Amino acid sequence: TVGDLLVRAVPARHDGRRLPFGPHRAPALGYVVEGEGRTYFAGDTGLFDGMEKEVGPVDAALLPVGGWGPYLGPDHLDAGRAAEALARLAPATAVPVHYGTYWPIGMDGVRPHEFHTPGDEFVRLSALRAPGVAVHRLGHGESVRVGVAR
């Protein structure tokens, strides 16, 4: 608890190692922050069975969408898998996060769309898979005020 906020750790699906054969130092976690409303910060995760049960009902979901398509595997959400997570979680509002932040040397010249487009692609796919959710792709310095459903 932090003041009037309750912070609850929830499971995430992510290997978490920095090297392919490095040690597992800690479990992957996401967080649900409860105050006036409930917000799910997924952290770095893949889609997993029971995600909606582990997370519980939320008003807003901050979902990572920069999983480079199939390249990083099932422990990461790309725009499509994040839209599926959104359909399962069914919050009122969502914000795509964690994309365009890790630029391996040379990739920006070869596959720049992998870094620039995930937020827009998430907005597009979410409209198809979770049409009842208001998705806000925020630019630097922008914010959104989330309504409370309960």
C-alpha positions, 0 to 999 in steps of 0.5 A: 500500500502506498497512501490510498493506493494498493499495488498488487503484483500479478504474474507475467510470462517473460523469461527475463534473462539478459543472455540466452543461457543466463540465470533466472534471477526473479519471476516476471511480474506485472502490477495492478494499481488500485485507487479510485480505479484499477490499472494493470501495468503488464510489464514485459509479458507474453499472452498466457492462459488465465491472464484475465483471472490473474489480473482481475477486473481493471479499468485501464490496461497498459500493454506492451506492444513492441514484441517485434512480431514473431522474432522475440517469441511468445514471452513478448506481446506484439500488437496482435497478441496485445489486442488478444490480451485486451479482448480477454481483459476487457478494460474500459481503456487501454494504452500501448506501451513498450515499443520503439524503445530498444533499437538494436544497431542496424535494425532501424535501417533494415526494419524501421516499421518494427519500431515505429508502427506497433502503437498504431497497429495495436489501435487498429487491431484492438478496434477489431478484437476489442471494439468496446475498449477505448484505446489511446496511443499517447505521444510524449508528454500526453496523458489520458484521464481514465473513467472508473467503471465501479 
